[in-house]
Structures are given as structure tokens and as C-alpha cells.
Amino acid sequence: MKIYICPECGQFREASRRKEVICYRCENEVQMQPIKLSMEEYFNMTKEEREEYSKSWLYIHECLHKKKN
């Protein structure tokens, strides 16, 4: 099992053996990205810690995307 995050809305999703993981929250079937958290780390996080991780990931992803353009 791996943890994925949506680069549009920050929603997390657990999945295994899938090549494409789609965000169910976003309407336009956004391809989710794998993150470097282990399942144990993810499950030990509080809701607030997950929200903070999501916000931080989205911020960093946005900064990197802007640098490329």
C-alpha cells in the first residue's frame, strides 16, 4: 500500500497495485502523486498533522511548478 496526494486539492488516498490513482474529490479526474510517507507514519498522524502535511506539500509543489515555467 502507498499513500497518494492530489496535486489540486490535497486529498489523500491509499492504494496498491495501481498505475493510475485518480482523485475522487476533483471533478476532472486528477492523477494523484505518491508521497514519501510510510503507511505507519500516515496512520500515526492526527487529522491536524495530515492537513498541515497536505498544505505544505501543495505549497512546495506550487513553488516548484512556478519555477519550471
Buried (B, 14 or more C-beta within 10 A) or exposed (E): EBBBBBBBEBBBBEBEEEEEBBBEEBEEEBEBEEBEBEEEEBEEBEEEEBEEBBEEBBEEBEEEEEEEE
